[in-house]
Amino acid sequence: KEEWQENHRIKKTIAEAKDQLGTNGRVLVRASGTEPLVRVMAEGEDPKVLESIVGTISTALKEELN
């Protein structure tokens, strides 16, 4: 369930997303406590940037965990 946290590509993708937002937002990636999935959330000023960030992280998760 927590193997994704040690995956190099996933960690790098999350770090890049956080760097992209800087102090203008935040990224939260966590395992669900009730379902077999990883939740990806982002907050910030530009919805298009946020959609891109969430999509990029989600893609990395799917490709690395499937």
C-alpha positions in Angstrom: 0.0 0.0 0.0 2.8 2.4 0.8 5.3 1.2 -1.9 4.6 4.3 -4.0 6.3 6.5 -1.4 9.7 4.9 -2.2 9.4 5.0 -6.0 12.0 7.3 -7.5 9.9 8.5 -10.4 6.9 9.2 -8.2 9.0 11.1 -5.6 10.6 13.1 -8.4 7.3 14.0 -10.0 5.8 15.2 -6.7 9.0 17.2 -5.9 8.8 18.9 -9.4 5.2 19.7 -8.9 5.9 21.3 -5.5 8.7 23.3 -7.0 6.5 24.4 -9.9 3.9 25.8 -7.4 6.5 27.2 -5.0 4.8 29.3 -2.3 1.7 29.9 -4.4 0.1 26.5 -3.6 0.6 23.0 -2.3 0.5 19.4 -3.4 -0.8 16.6 -1.2 -0.4 12.9 -2.2 -1.5 10.3 0.3 -2.9 6.8 0.5 -6.6 6.5 1.2 -7.4 5.1 4.6 -10.5 3.3 3.4 -9.9 2.4 -0.3 -7.0 0.8 -2.2 -6.0 4.1 -3.9 -3.7 7.1 -3.7 -5.3 10.5 -3.5 -3.7 13.4 -5.4 -4.7 17.0 -4.5 -3.3 20.3 -5.5 -4.2 23.9 -4.4 -3.1 27.1 -6.1 -4.1 30.0 -8.2 -4.2 28.7 -11.7 -6.7 25.9 -12.4 -5.0 24.8 -15.6 -1.6 24.4 -13.8 -3.3 22.5 -11.0 -5.0 20.1 -13.5 -1.7 19.5 -15.3 0.1 18.8 -12.0 -2.5 16.4 -10.8 -2.6 14.7 -14.2 1.2 14.3 -14.3 1.3 12.8 -10.8 -1.6 10.5 -11.4 0.0 9.3 -14.7 3.3 8.5 -12.8 1.4 6.7 -10.1 -0.6 4.6 -12.6 2.4 3.7 -14.8 4.6 2.8 -11.8 2.1 0.9 -9.8 0.3 -1.1 -12.5 
